[in-house]
Amino acid sequence: MAFLNSYEEASGQLVNKHKSSFYVPANATDRHIQKISDTTGFTRAKLPVQYLGVSIYTGRQKPAHFANIISQTVNKLQGWKTNLLSSGGRLISIQHTLSALPIYTMNAMPIPATVVRGFHRILANFFWGSYKGSPKRHWKSWNTIAQPKESGGLGVLNLNHMQIAFRTKMLWKALMTDSLWARFFRGKHLYSCHHSEAHFPFMLAADRNLWKQAAHIIQRNHRIVSMNNSPTTYFWYDAWTREVPLKDFIPEDIWNNMSDKYCTIQQAFNNPMSFQLQTAIRYCPRHLLSQFLTSNGTKDTWIWCPTTNGKFSTKSVRSFLAPANSQQWAVLWSPHIPLKWSVLLWRLILNSIPVDETVKEKGVPLASKCSCFPQPQEKSALHLFFRSDTADQVWSELSHLLHFSNREVSAVTDGVTAFLARPEIIATYGRLIRCTFMATLWEIWCSRNKARFQDQGMTAKHIINRTMLSIRAICISFKFQKVPQPWLAALCQTEHGMEELKSRTPTIVRWITPPSGRLKLNVDGAFMRTSGTAGGGGILRDHEGNMCWAFAWAYHDLNSSLAAEAMALNDGLSICCSKGVYEVLVETDSLNLLHLVTNQISSQWDLTCIMHDIAVKTLNLKAEIAHIPREANRVADCLASSAISCPRFVIWSSWGDLPTTVKDPYHLDKVGDPSIRS
């Protein structure tokens, strides 16, 4: 009590004894308890207790310690009119409100699997709905729903993945910082081993697997920028050269017999004849020991490779744990597409629409009659959406816009995925086609439900009119500026006019020669994601459009088109430096690269070095860098494409030596031939 008295005297604040409690072990005697109470004036309380929203307890972790999470979720749902929410509205509620309830507690400590399953069960019942107090059928498991949208799920937070992400975040902070807590953590759990081989014996048995997964994720996704001859970075275990540690290249028998496995970079490089360095030279790729990032700082810098800025994020961990993305699923989701449409197509692709045929497959006997056909017929998803008379009239009316034949669809899943996988759908100008296709399916489904439950007939005219009204609203809300003429004509046939929409107006662009006495450098990069090959090229021209020189070079070990663009710009500026070209005008069709150069956006960690080189050369050359449309940068674009197949760095001094694919756009630019930008 002397300490509390000193605090009260120094601060002028008094401890409220009526709100204060003390805790003692269960085997404490009544005499000791009474003595503590008389001395402090506090009342005795028993664990567990809620402090700042987290349970404090002793002994084994029990689901009852986390009952507040379940109760908060249930109380939140009781105040909502869930029957008035569409599937998209319920999905938004889960994503932005309900899924966030356990995050605070989970960030502090792992939650038992029993509590996680109970929480998931409540969310699943809310999403699929209920009837007279009983939950409806769950057409898909929560593990499927709790996947990213691009992986076939609905983008709901997966708490199991989130638990691993939070443990990874905590371990990452312990490794890369030098705070008192970080030193304590390393001393307790990583005392005599590297984090990749830690067993975490002092953690709860139920949590050890989470920590081991976190250590494995960090080991495969970190990179260390070491200060020169770092005394703290491990030579074998840490990823200081490329994405993998050097120990992965060492044969198992050599590794098992190695004595000093925890050798640091400083110890290895200080003695060129050391066993560690000689072993690495013998078994590791030679370029790994010469291509690594160093800094002149006072400590090593840890880089989180999955993010562009090199900083850790729990989102990147969850992406790492999720299945691979697929374009098939990505096209379902877009800011200008209502969520209820996307959810319907998601269910349609997964055969989770409650039509009669699907319900009977689940063991529910019923008499089936299609609502859109005059004669009784068993209803299936294929029949409802594509083969019925009503659907046939709808798709025939829209065929000139969608270029789609419903009669070619033999299976719903294959038909929908094949339509959404068409190249024109994926492109930006295909968003109207995609929206119309999804809106049509939604209106067919709504019309079926009204016919089934409200005795309203299904008519093709009503479905088409509702579809076009929805598309019109989307065009106005999101300010679509390029609406093709056929769509304008179709949308004008609805009940309202289309004064707000503008037709597609192409623009004319051309390459502009520099002012007299100045030179202009055009650069571009190319990256083939399927093969991983890249190249860059550029051309320097005078005020008459005559070529001074051009270059092309194939790049290796790049992972994005932005990196290829940056390499091409750096090479072009380097050639200007070597040839004494100053005050050059530079044009690139990469707006992201221009923003990086002008510091409008932060640089990616793997482009830091090259962006520094570009900044220095730009300053020395007094260069001016500007953006140009891709259609006006066609010469550099052709050079970059041809560079992918170049076996070596090539510089041309005469236009006659240029590749054939480059000569035509070069002459067109010289005579001022324009290009059409749609």
Secondary structure, 3 states (H helix, E strand, C coil): CHHHHHHHHHHCCCCCCCCCEECCCCCCCHHHHHHHHHHHCCEECCCCEEECCEEECCCCCCHHHHHHHHHHHHHHHHCCCHHHCCHHHHHHHHHHCHHHCCHHHHHHCCCCHHHHHHHHHHHHHHHHCEECCEECCCCCCHHHHCCCHHHCCCCCCCHHHHHHHHHHHHHHHHHHCCCHHHHHHHHHHCCCCCHHHCCCCCCCHHHHHHHHHHHHHHHHHEEEEEECCCCCCECCCCCCCCCCCHHHHCCHHHHHCCCCCCCEHHHHHHCCCCHHHHHHHHHCCHHHHCCCCEECCCCCEEEECCCCCCCCCHHHHHHHHCCCCCHHHHCCCCCCCCHHHHHHHHHHHCCCCCCHHHHHHCCCCCCCCCCCCCCCCCCCHHHHHHHCHHHHHHHHHHHHHHCCCHHHCCCHHHHHHHHHCCHHHHCHHHHHHHHHHHHHHHHHHHHHHHHHHCCCCCCHHHHHHHHHHHHHHHHHHCCCCCECHHHHHHHHCCCCCCCCCCECCCEEECCCCCCCCCCEEEEEEEEECCCCEEEEEEEEECCCCCEEEEEEEEECCCCCHHHHHHHHHHHHHHHHHHHCCCCCEEEECCHHHHHHHCCCCCCCHHHHHHHHHHHHHHHHHCCEEEECCHHHCHHHHHHHHHHCCCCCCEEECCHHHCCHHHHHHHHHHHCCCCEEEC
